[in-house]
Amino acid sequence: SRASMILVQYKKLDGKDGFYPDSDSNLADEIERMRALDRHAAPHRSPRDDFRLEPGPCWIKLCRHHTYIPQTADMIPGMYFSLDHFQRLRTDPRLKGPQGGVRFAYDNVPSYLDNSMFAKLVEIGLVGTSGAATEFVHQQVVESFNGNKALVFAALFGDDMPQSERNTGKRNQLRRR
């Protein structure tokens, strides 16, 4: 309903709820693939597309070390970062540990999106692709799926009203009371 695509690379926090990017041997390649996708999607954007706070498709989520929450449909707790935000934080002195290494953790990351905020921004279409960039990323997802790549896909479908219409409806209900 928002014609938007977002790809999230999940990374697991260690048992002490920290993530050390320099010790992740896959991270550099994953970031390069995400950057390449962002670079290829960017020319497909148009000033006529819906506005996005973050129009890039690639995000990183750092998840708590509990990867499974039994008997619940709740999302795994974590911190969401756009790719640019994540890369900027990697050079932020506030994330330097006592031995100089970069550590992402709840106690030192100055800002991130939690599940609720990220889900809300996705729901109202303020993050993710728009226009032709959405179709381009969709094609990349299909190619990954057809190439037997590991992939988890989630979609928001429906005829949800835009936020402005929902807010107007709520205000009108309050006025009638």
Accessible surface in RSA format (square Angstrom, percent):
REM  Atomic radii and reference values for relative SASA: ProtOr
REM  Chains: A
REM  Algorithm: Lee & Richards
REM  Probe-radius: 1.40
REM  Slices: 20
REM RES _ NUM      All-atoms   Total-Side   Main-Chain    Non-polar    All polar
REM                ABS   REL    ABS   REL    ABS   REL    ABS   REL    ABS   REL
RES SER A   1    68.83  58.2   5.45   7.3  63.39 146.0  23.21  49.4  45.63  63.9
RES ARG A   2    39.16  16.4  31.71  16.2   7.45  17.7  24.25  33.1  14.91   9.0
RES ALA A   3    69.02  63.5  52.25  80.6  16.77  38.1  65.67  92.5   3.35   8.9
RES SER A   4    31.77  26.8   5.41   7.2  26.36  60.7   5.30  11.3  26.46  37.1
RES MET A   5    22.32  11.6  19.58  13.0   2.74   6.5   4.88   4.1  17.44  23.1
RES ILE A   6    36.13  20.6  10.70   8.0  25.43  61.3  10.70   7.7  25.43  69.0
RES LEU A   7    49.03  27.3  46.23  33.1   2.80   7.0  48.49  34.1   0.54   1.5
RES VAL A   8    42.41  27.9  15.86  14.4  26.56  64.0  17.37  15.1  25.04  67.9
RES GLN A   9    53.65  30.0  49.32  36.0   4.34  10.3   6.36  13.5  47.29  35.9
RES TYR A  10   113.72  53.1 100.26  57.0  13.46  35.0  68.58  51.5  45.14  55.6
RES LYS A  11    20.25   9.9  16.66  10.2   3.58   8.5   9.81   8.8  10.44  11.1
RES LYS A  12   123.72  60.4 103.80  63.7  19.91  47.4  53.97  48.6  69.75  74.3
RES LEU A  13     1.51   0.8   0.00   0.0   1.51   3.8   0.00   0.0   1.51   4.1
RES ASP A  14    57.00  39.9  45.90  45.7  11.10  26.2  43.33 102.0  13.67  13.6
RES GLY A  15    55.73  68.7   0.00   N/A  55.73  68.7  25.44  69.8  30.29  67.8
RES LYS A  16   175.08  85.4 155.50  95.4  19.57  46.6 108.20  97.4  66.88  71.2
RES ASP A  17    32.19  22.5  32.18  32.0   0.01   0.0   9.43  22.2  22.76  22.7
RES GLY A  18     0.70   0.9   0.00   N/A   0.70   0.9   0.13   0.3   0.57   1.3
RES PHE A  19    13.28   6.6  11.66   7.2   1.62   4.2  13.28   8.1   0.00   0.0
RES TYR A  20    93.60  43.7  89.89  51.1   3.70   9.6  62.78  47.2  30.82  38.0
RES PRO A  21     3.12   2.3   0.03   0.0   3.09  11.2   0.03   0.0   3.09  19.2
RES ASP A  22   110.29  77.3  75.55  75.2  34.74  82.1  40.55  95.4  69.74  69.6
RES SER A  23    92.40  78.1  56.20  75.0  36.20  83.4  50.63 107.8  41.77  58.5
RES ASP A  24    30.72  21.5  16.54  16.5  14.18  33.5  13.45  31.7  17.27  17.2
RES SER A  25   108.23  91.5  72.80  97.2  35.43  81.6  58.61 124.8  49.61  69.5
RES ASN A  26    86.48  59.6  85.47  82.6   1.01   2.4   7.00  16.8  79.48  76.8
RES LEU A  27     2.17   1.2   2.17   1.6   0.00   0.0   2.17   1.5   0.00   0.0
RES ALA A  28    75.03  69.0  63.26  97.6  11.77  26.8  68.45  96.4   6.58  17.4
RES ASP A  29    90.12  63.1  88.82  88.4   1.29   3.1  13.04  30.7  77.08  76.9
RES GLU A  30    20.54  11.8  19.24  14.6   1.30   3.1   2.72   5.3  17.82  14.6
RES ILE A  31     9.54   5.4   9.54   7.1   0.00   0.0   9.54   6.9   0.00   0.0
RES GLU A  32    87.52  50.2  86.74  65.6   0.77   1.8  51.89 100.4  35.63  29.1
RES ARG A  33   151.09  63.4 142.68  72.7   8.41  20.0  74.38 101.7  76.71  46.5
RES MET A  34    19.23  10.0  17.53  11.6   1.70   4.1  17.49  14.9   1.74   2.3
RES ARG A  35    78.72  33.1  77.31  39.4   1.41   3.3  19.27  26.3  59.44  36.0
RES ALA A  36    27.01  24.8  26.98  41.6   0.03   0.1  27.01  38.0   0.00   0.0
RES LEU A  37    24.64  13.7  20.92  15.0   3.71   9.3  23.98  16.8   0.65   1.8
RES ASP A  38    29.13  20.4  27.66  27.5   1.48   3.5  16.50  38.8  12.64  12.6
RES ARG A  39   131.93  55.4 118.83  60.6  13.10  31.2  74.07 101.2  57.86  35.1
RES HIS A  40   106.05  58.0 100.47  69.8   5.58  14.3  69.05  71.2  37.00  43.0
RES ALA A  41     0.30   0.3   0.30   0.5   0.00   0.0   0.30   0.4   0.00   0.0
RES ALA A  42    39.88  36.7  31.51  48.6   8.36  19.0  31.83  44.8   8.05  21.3
RES PRO A  43   106.55  77.7  68.34  62.3  38.20 138.9  81.88  67.6  24.67 153.3
RES HIS A  44    72.78  39.8  63.67  44.3   9.11  23.3  43.72  45.1  29.06  33.8
RES ARG A  45    85.47  35.9  65.93  33.6  19.53  46.5  31.30  42.8  54.17  32.8
RES SER A  46    30.73  26.0  20.86  27.8   9.87  22.7  23.67  50.4   7.06   9.9
RES PRO A  47   138.71 101.1  99.66  90.8  39.05 142.0 113.28  93.5  25.43 158.1
RES ARG A  48   213.80  89.8 178.38  90.9  35.42  84.3  84.41 115.4 129.39  78.4
RES ASP A  49    35.89  25.1  17.50  17.4  18.39  43.5   9.35  22.0  26.54  26.5
RES ASP A  50    97.91  68.6  84.49  84.1  13.42  31.7  18.19  42.8  79.72  79.5
RES PHE A  51   142.14  71.1 124.03  76.8  18.11  47.1 131.28  79.6  10.86  31.1
RES ARG A  52    18.52   7.8   7.17   3.7  11.36  27.0   1.65   2.3  16.88  10.2
RES LEU A  53   109.26  60.8  79.64  57.0  29.61  74.4  80.95  56.8  28.31  76.2
RES GLU A  54    42.14  24.2  42.14  31.9   0.00   0.0   9.46  18.3  32.68  26.7
RES PRO A  55    43.49  31.7  43.25  39.4   0.24   0.9  43.25  35.7   0.24   1.5
RES GLY A  56     4.11   5.1   0.00   N/A   4.11   5.1   3.87  10.6   0.23   0.5
RES PRO A  57     0.10   0.1   0.10   0.1   0.00   0.0   0.10   0.1   0.00   0.0
RES CYS A  58     3.45   2.6   1.00   1.1   2.46   5.8   0.12   0.3   3.33   3.6
RES TRP A  59     8.72   3.5   8.72   4.2   0.00   0.0   8.72   4.7   0.00   0.0
RES ILE A  60     0.00   0.0   0.00   0.0   0.00   0.0   0.00   0.0   0.00   0.0
RES LYS A  61     2.72   1.3   2.72   1.7   0.00   0.0   0.00   0.0   2.72   2.9
RES LEU A  62     0.00   0.0   0.00   0.0   0.00   0.0   0.00   0.0   0.00   0.0
RES CYS A  63     8.37   6.3   8.37   9.3   0.00   0.0   4.52  11.4   3.85   4.1
RES ARG A  64    80.96  34.0  80.96  41.3   0.00   0.0  15.06  20.6  65.90  39.9
RES HIS A  65    68.11  37.2  55.98  38.9  12.13  31.0  41.16  42.4  26.95  31.4
RES HIS A  66   112.95  61.7 107.08  74.4   5.87  15.0  80.37  82.8  32.58  37.9
RES THR A  67    76.96  54.7  62.69  63.6  14.26  34.0  33.38  44.8  43.57  65.9
RES TYR A  68   160.27  74.8 145.95  83.0  14.31  37.2 113.31  85.1  46.96  57.9
RES ILE A  69    56.77  32.3  47.69  35.5   9.08  21.9  48.29  34.8   8.48  23.0
RES PRO A  70    85.67  62.4  76.26  69.5   9.41  34.2  76.26  63.0   9.41  58.5
RES GLN A  71   183.72 102.7 139.38 101.9  44.34 105.6  58.25 124.0 125.47  95.2
RES THR A  72    57.54  40.9  20.37  20.6  37.17  88.6  23.90  32.1  33.64  50.8
RES ALA A  73   108.87 100.1  68.62 105.9  40.25  91.6  79.57 112.0  29.31  77.6
RES ASP A  74   104.47  73.2  86.88  86.5  17.59  41.6  20.18  47.5  84.29  84.1
RES MET A  75    89.25  46.2  72.79  48.2  16.46  39.2  57.23  48.7  32.02  42.4
RES ILE A  76    48.66  27.7  45.82  34.1   2.84   6.8  45.82  33.0   2.84   7.7
RES PRO A  77    52.84  38.5  50.73  46.2   2.11   7.7  52.84  43.6   0.00   0.0
RES GLY A  78     5.04   6.2   0.00   N/A   5.04   6.2   0.00   0.0   5.04  11.3
RES MET A  79     0.00   0.0   0.00   0.0   0.00   0.0   0.00   0.0   0.00   0.0
RES TYR A  80     3.30   1.5   2.75   1.6   0.55   1.4   0.53   0.4   2.76   3.4
RES PHE A  81     0.50   0.2   0.00   0.0   0.50   1.3   0.50   0.3   0.00   0.0
RES SER A  82    12.54  10.6  11.65  15.5   0.89   2.1   5.15  11.0   7.39  10.3
RES LEU A  83     3.89   2.2   2.73   2.0   1.16   2.9   2.73   1.9   1.16   3.1
RES ASP A  84    83.59  58.6  78.55  78.2   5.04  11.9  23.60  55.5  59.99  59.8
RES HIS A  85    51.62  28.2  48.92  34.0   2.70   6.9  34.10  35.1  17.52  20.4
RES PHE A  86     0.00   0.0   0.00   0.0   0.00   0.0   0.00   0.0   0.00   0.0
RES GLN A  87    42.28  23.6  35.91  26.2   6.37  15.2  12.73  27.1  29.55  22.4
RES ARG A  88   175.81  73.8 166.78  85.0   9.03  21.5  61.03  83.4 114.77  69.6
RES LEU A  89     7.10   4.0   7.10   5.1   0.00   0.0   7.10   5.0   0.00   0.0
RES ARG A  90    57.36  24.1  52.21  26.6   5.15  12.3  11.42  15.6  45.94  27.8
RES THR A  91   106.24  75.6  86.42  87.6  19.82  47.2  71.39  95.9  34.85  52.7
RES ASP A  92    19.21  13.5  14.94  14.9   4.27  10.1   8.45  19.9  10.76  10.7
RES PRO A  93   105.34  76.8  93.45  85.2  11.89  43.2  94.21  77.8  11.13  69.2
RES ARG A  94   148.53  62.4 129.13  65.8  19.40  46.2  68.35  93.4  80.18  48.6
RES LEU A  95     0.25   0.1   0.00   0.0   0.25   0.6   0.00   0.0   0.25   0.7
RES LYS A  96   102.94  50.2  80.15  49.2  22.79  54.3  50.21  45.2  52.73  56.2
RES GLY A  97    21.41  26.4   0.00   N/A  21.41  26.4  13.39  36.8   8.02  18.0
RES PRO A  98   150.19 109.5 103.28  94.1  46.91 170.5 117.44  97.0  32.76 203.6
RES GLN A  99   180.19 100.8 142.08 103.8  38.11  90.7  54.29 115.6 125.90  95.5
RES GLY A 100    43.79  54.0   0.00   N/A  43.79  54.0  30.03  82.4  13.76  30.8
RES GLY A 101    34.33  42.3   0.00   N/A  34.33  42.3  30.82  84.6   3.51   7.9
RES VAL A 102    10.40   6.8   8.60   7.8   1.79   4.3   8.60   7.5   1.79   4.9
RES ARG A 103    52.06  21.9  52.06  26.5   0.00   0.0  15.64  21.4  36.42  22.1
RES PHE A 104     0.00   0.0   0.00   0.0   0.00   0.0   0.00   0.0   0.00   0.0
RES ALA A 105     1.68   1.5   1.68   2.6   0.00   0.0   1.68   2.4   0.00   0.0
RES TYR A 106    61.67  28.8  41.81  23.8  19.86  51.7  40.88  30.7  20.79  25.6
RES ASP A 107   118.55  83.0  76.97  76.6  41.59  98.3  51.51 121.2  67.05  66.9
RES ASN A 108    35.41  24.4  22.16  21.4  13.25  31.9  24.93  60.0  10.48  10.1
RES VAL A 109    11.06   7.3   0.00   0.0  11.06  26.6   0.00   0.0  11.06  30.0
RES PRO A 110    58.38  42.5  17.94  16.3  40.44 147.0  29.22  24.1  29.15 181.2
RES SER A 111    62.29  52.6  56.46  75.4   5.83  13.4  44.41  94.6  17.88  25.1
RES TYR A 112    74.95  35.0  49.33  28.1  25.62  66.7  23.42  17.6  51.53  63.5
RES LEU A 113    40.76  22.7  40.37  28.9   0.39   1.0  40.76  28.6   0.00   0.0
RES ASP A 114    69.09  48.4  67.33  67.0   1.75   4.1  23.48  55.3  45.60  45.5
RES ASN A 115    27.24  18.8  25.46  24.6   1.78   4.3  15.60  37.6  11.64  11.2
RES SER A 116    87.08  73.6  73.79  98.5  13.29  30.6  42.47  90.4  44.61  62.5
RES MET A 117    98.46  51.0  95.45  63.2   3.02   7.2  84.23  71.6  14.23  18.9
RES PHE A 118    14.68   7.3  14.68   9.1   0.00   0.0  14.68   8.9   0.00   0.0
RES ALA A 119    43.62  40.1  35.95  55.5   7.67  17.5  40.56  57.1   3.06   8.1
RES LYS A 120    81.28  39.7  79.47  48.8   1.81   4.3  54.37  48.9  26.91  28.7
RES LEU A 121    22.49  12.5  22.49  16.1   0.00   0.0  22.49  15.8   0.00   0.0
RES VAL A 122    41.31  27.2  39.97  36.2   1.34   3.2  39.97  34.7   1.34   3.6
RES GLU A 123    53.70  30.8  53.00  40.1   0.70   1.7  13.26  25.6  40.44  33.0
RES ILE A 124    31.52  17.9  12.73   9.5  18.79  45.3  13.11   9.4  18.41  49.9
RES GLY A 125     3.61   4.5   0.00   N/A   3.61   4.5   1.17   3.2   2.44   5.5
RES LEU A 126    52.24  29.1  52.24  37.4   0.00   0.0  52.24  36.7   0.00   0.0
RES VAL A 127     2.95   1.9   2.77   2.5   0.18   0.4   2.77   2.4   0.18   0.5
RES GLY A 128     0.00   0.0   0.00   N/A   0.00   0.0   0.00   0.0   0.00   0.0
RES THR A 129     0.81   0.6   0.20   0.2   0.61   1.5   0.81   1.1   0.00   0.0
RES SER A 130     7.60   6.4   6.68   8.9   0.91   2.1   2.22   4.7   5.37   7.5
RES GLY A 131    37.31  46.0   0.00   N/A  37.31  46.0  26.04  71.5  11.28  25.3
RES ALA A 132    57.76  53.1  43.40  67.0  14.36  32.7  49.85  70.2   7.91  21.0
RES ALA A 133     0.16   0.1   0.16   0.2   0.00   0.0   0.16   0.2   0.00   0.0
RES THR A 134    20.69  14.7  20.69  21.0   0.00   0.0  20.69  27.8   0.00   0.0
RES GLU A 135    90.92  52.2  89.66  67.8   1.26   3.0  44.50  86.1  46.42  37.9
RES PHE A 136    32.44  16.2  30.32  18.8   2.11   5.5  31.89  19.3   0.54   1.6
RES VAL A 137     0.00   0.0   0.00   0.0   0.00   0.0   0.00   0.0   0.00   0.0
RES HIS A 138    75.13  41.1  75.13  52.2   0.00   0.0  48.85  50.3  26.28  30.6
RES GLN A 139    85.78  48.0  83.53  61.0   2.25   5.3  22.92  48.8  62.85  47.7
RES GLN A 140    54.95  30.7  52.96  38.7   1.99   4.7  10.12  21.5  44.83  34.0
RES VAL A 141    12.58   8.3  10.68   9.7   1.91   4.6  12.58  10.9   0.00   0.0
RES VAL A 142    63.28  41.6  62.06  56.2   1.22   2.9  63.28  55.0   0.00   0.0
RES GLU A 143   110.81  63.6 100.18  75.8  10.63  25.3  42.26  81.7  68.55  56.0
RES SER A 144    40.99  34.6  36.76  49.1   4.23   9.7   9.15  19.5  31.84  44.6
RES PHE A 145   139.37  69.7 132.05  81.8   7.32  19.0 132.16  80.1   7.20  20.6
RES ASN A 146   105.90  73.0  77.00  74.4  28.91  69.6  29.58  71.2  76.33  73.8
RES GLY A 147    42.89  52.9   0.00   N/A  42.89  52.9  27.49  75.4  15.40  34.5
RES ASN A 148   144.45  99.6 111.01 107.3  33.43  80.5  33.18  79.9 111.26 107.5
RES LYS A 149   136.46  66.6 122.76  75.3  13.70  32.6  69.23  62.3  67.23  71.6
RES ALA A 150   111.44 102.5  69.65 107.5  41.79  95.1  81.03 114.1  30.41  80.6
RES LEU A 151    66.54  37.1  28.59  20.5  37.94  95.4  32.92  23.1  33.62  90.5
RES VAL A 152   142.52  93.8 114.21 103.4  28.31  68.2 117.57 102.2  24.95  67.7
RES PHE A 153   115.11  57.6  84.62  52.4  30.50  79.4  85.91  52.1  29.21  83.6
RES ALA A 154    95.41  87.7  64.59  99.7  30.82  70.1  70.73  99.6  24.68  65.4
RES ALA A 155    52.98  48.7  12.21  18.8  40.77  92.7  20.44  28.8  32.54  86.2
RES LEU A 156    82.19  45.8  63.68  45.6  18.51  46.5  65.59  46.1  16.60  44.7
RES PHE A 157   165.36  82.7 143.44  88.8  21.92  57.0 143.69  87.1  21.66  62.0
RES GLY A 158    39.05  48.2   0.00   N/A  39.05  48.2  27.60  75.7  11.45  25.6
RES ASP A 159   147.73 103.5 115.93 115.4  31.80  75.2  43.10 101.4 104.63 104.3
RES ASP A 160    60.29  42.2  45.35  45.1  14.94  35.3  10.98  25.8  49.31  49.2
RES MET A 161    97.58  50.5  92.83  61.4   4.75  11.3  71.63  60.9  25.95  34.4
RES PRO A 162    64.77  47.2  63.29  57.7   1.48   5.4  64.77  53.5   0.00   0.0
RES GLN A 163    66.02  36.9  61.72  45.1   4.30  10.2  13.89  29.6  52.14  39.5
RES SER A 164    76.93  65.0  66.88  89.3  10.05  23.1  55.05 117.2  21.88  30.7
RES GLU A 165    92.09  52.9  84.23  63.7   7.87  18.7  33.61  65.0  58.48  47.7
RES ARG A 166    46.35  19.5  41.97  21.4   4.38  10.4  34.29  46.9  12.06   7.3
RES ASN A 167    50.15  34.6  48.20  46.6   1.95   4.7   8.53  20.5  41.62  40.2
RES THR A 168    59.88  42.6  59.88  60.7   0.00   0.0  44.91  60.3  14.98  22.6
RES GLY A 169    32.39  39.9   0.00   N/A  32.39  39.9  31.58  86.7   0.81   1.8
RES LYS A 170   122.76  59.9 120.49  73.9   2.27   5.4  75.44  67.9  47.32  50.4
RES ARG A 171   116.91  49.1 115.68  59.0   1.22   2.9  51.39  70.2  65.52  39.7
RES ASN A 172    49.71  34.3  48.45  46.8   1.26   3.0   7.58  18.2  42.13  40.7
RES GLN A 173    98.82  55.3  96.02  70.2   2.79   6.7  15.51  33.0  83.31  63.2
RES LEU A 174   112.89  62.9  99.18  71.0  13.71  34.5  99.40  69.8  13.49  36.3
RES ARG A 175   176.85  74.3 143.07  72.9  33.77  80.4  69.08  94.4 107.77  65.3
RES ARG A 176   183.05  76.9 145.29  74.1  37.76  89.9  75.93 103.8 107.12  64.9
RES ARG A 177   215.48  90.5 151.42  77.2  64.06 152.5  80.53 110.1 134.94  81.8
END  Absolute sums over single chains surface
CHAIN  1 A    11388.6       9145.0       2243.6       6317.0       5071.5
END  Absolute sums over all chains
TOTAL         11388.6       9145.0       2243.6       6317.0       5071.5
